[in-house]
Amino acid sequence: MSDTAPALHSLLLEQSSPVTSIQLNLSAINEIDLAGMQLICSACRTALDAKKHFNLAGCMAPDVRKAIDTVGLQRQTTCKHNADLPCIWCGGIN
């Protein structure tokens, strides 16, 4: 995903200003790296700071779930940036 991170970053910035809720559909993503996860977490934090909702949608591919497990996100059940509600990676919905 590192090669697509700049495009995703631009898309998230474009789409975030005129809306109050952002939903990122992961069903077409077959793999993700740390750069991609960090970008999505940053987008979530930016949305929450702007009092907007940010959610993940769609089924995560097995390789995406494996990447999340590998970096340890499955252990982070809550997010300190989301009022300690469940983390989006762990099935939380804002």
C-alpha positions in Angstrom: 0.0 0.0 0.0 3.0 2.4 0.4 2.8 3.0 -3.3 -0.9 3.9 -3.1 -0.7 5.8 0.2 -0.2 9.3 -1.4 -3.3 8.8 -3.6 -5.4 7.6 -0.6 -4.1 10.5 1.4 -5.2 13.0 -1.3 -8.6 11.3 -1.6 -9.3 11.3 2.1 -8.4 15.0 2.2 -10.6 15.9 -0.7 -13.6 13.9 0.6 -13.3 15.0 4.3 -14.0 18.7 4.1 -17.6 18.8 2.8 -19.0 15.9 4.9 -19.7 15.1 8.5 -19.2 11.3 8.2 -16.5 9.4 6.4 -16.8 5.7 5.7 -13.8 3.9 4.2 -14.7 0.7 2.5 -11.9 -1.9 2.9 -13.5 -4.7 0.8 -11.3 -3.9 -2.3 -8.0 -3.8 -0.2 -6.2 -7.2 -0.4 -3.1 -6.2 1.5 -2.0 -3.3 3.7 1.3 -2.2 5.2 2.2 -0.1 8.2 2.2 3.1 6.1 -1.4 2.4 5.0 -2.5 1.6 8.6 -0.9 4.8 9.8 -2.6 6.8 7.1 -6.0 5.4 8.0 -5.4 6.0 11.7 -4.3 9.6 10.9 -7.5 10.2 8.8 -9.6 8.8 11.7 -7.9 11.1 14.2 -8.2 14.1 11.9 -11.9 13.4 11.4 -12.5 13.0 15.2 -10.7 16.2 15.9 -13.0 17.9 13.4 -16.0 16.4 15.2 -16.8 14.1 12.3 -17.5 10.4 12.3 -15.0 8.0 10.7 -15.7 4.3 10.2 -14.4 1.4 8.3 -16.8 -0.7 6.2 -16.6 -3.9 4.2 -15.0 -7.2 5.0 -11.3 -7.2 5.7 -9.3 -9.5 3.5 -7.4 -12.2 5.4 -4.0 -10.6 4.6 -5.3 -7.2 6.0 -6.4 -8.9 9.2 -3.0 -10.7 9.4 -1.2 -7.4 9.0 -3.3 -5.9 11.8 -2.5 -8.8 14.1 1.2 -8.7 13.2 1.6 -5.1 14.3 -0.4 -5.7 17.4 -3.5 -3.6 16.8 -5.7 -6.5 17.8 -4.5 -5.9 21.4 -5.5 -2.2 21.3 -9.2 -2.6 22.0 -9.8 1.1 22.7 -8.4 4.3 21.2 -7.3 7.1 23.4 -8.1 9.5 20.5 -11.7 8.3 20.3 -12.8 8.9 23.9 -11.5 5.4 24.7 -14.2 3.8 22.5 -13.3 0.7 20.5 -10.6 1.2 17.9 -11.8 1.1 14.3 -9.3 -1.7 13.6 -10.8 -3.9 16.3 -14.4 -3.5 15.1 -15.2 -0.3 16.8 -17.7 2.1 15.2 -17.6 5.8 15.9 
